[in-house]
Amino acid sequence: MSTDITIASRELSPFEQLVLGLVCEGKTNSAIATHTSHTEKVIENTVSRSAKAFNIKSDADTNTRVLLALAFRTHYGDKAFDKLNVECQHFELDADGRSLCHRHD
């Protein structure tokens, strides 16, 4: 497994960011291809190229898409996951008992 995952060695293109945002939503290559009007091969190549930008190397014990989603989230922030509608786990209660999210601090 690649343990030397770095923050992107280059800035991702807008298309790469779009594709990785959809990967973070759990979309398959097929679904991303349909959404973006590209072929699955284009999406596969984009995911592969993006993984290289984060120094993620594939092997039998590594789920490249999971590591890529985590690396993308680290580099571009939690907003990549906002569309999942998952309750925030980065919160504390204020004096009035309301939840305050600190993930965009």
N, C-alpha and C positions, 0 to 999 in steps of 0.2 A: 504494500500500500504506500502511496506517496504521502510522506509526512511533511514535505517541504512546500505546503500550499502557501502562496504568497498573495498579498494584495496585488491586483492586476498589474502585470508588467507593462501594460499599455492601456490606454483608454479604450473601452469597448465602443463599437460603432452604435448608432441608434438602433439599427436592426438587431444587433447582438443583444442589446439591452432589452428590446422588446421580446425577443425569443426567450431570454433568461427569465424575464418577468413571468412569462407564460409557463416556463419550467417550474418556477417557484409556486405557481398556482396548481401544480400537479398535472399539467397537460402533457399528453403524449406527443411524440413527433408528428404523428398523423393529424392530431387535433390542431397543433401549431401550424402545420402546413396548410390546413383548411382555413384557419383564421387569418393567415398572412398571405394567402393565395400564392404559395410557393410549393415546390415539391418536397417530399419527405427527405430526399437526398440533400437539398439545400439546407433544410433544418438540421439534419444529422451533421453536415459539415460545419454549420454555424455553432452547434453545441460543441463539437470537437475543437474547433478553432478557439472558442471561448475558454474551454478547459485548459488549453495550452497557455492562454494569457494568464491564468491563475496557477500555472505549473502543476496542474492535476494530471497525473498519469494513470491510465487505466491498467488494471491487472485483475486477476481472477478473484481477489478479495476486496475489490474496491467498487463501490457504486458511484461512478463518475457523476451522474446527475445529482445525487444527494450532496456530494462534496461541492459540486459546482453551485448548487442553490445556496449552500451555506456560505461559500466564498462570495457569491454575488450579494447576498444579504449583508455580509460584513462590509463589503466595499460600498454598496449603494444604500444601506440602511434598511430598517425594518419596513419601510413603506412598500417594499417589494412584496410583502405579505399581506398588505391591508385588504386586498380583495378576497381573502380567504374567510373573512368574518369570524375569526377565532378570537375569543376573549383574550385581552391583553394579560400577560403574566408579569408585566413590569410595573406593577402599581402598588400604591399604598393608600390608606384612607386618610383624608384630610380631617381637620377638626370637626367638620360637619358630617363625617361619615361617608363622604363621596369618594369614589375611586379616582385617583390621579395617575395617569399613565406617564411614565418617565422614559419611554422608549425613543422619543424625539428630542430629548435633552441634549 
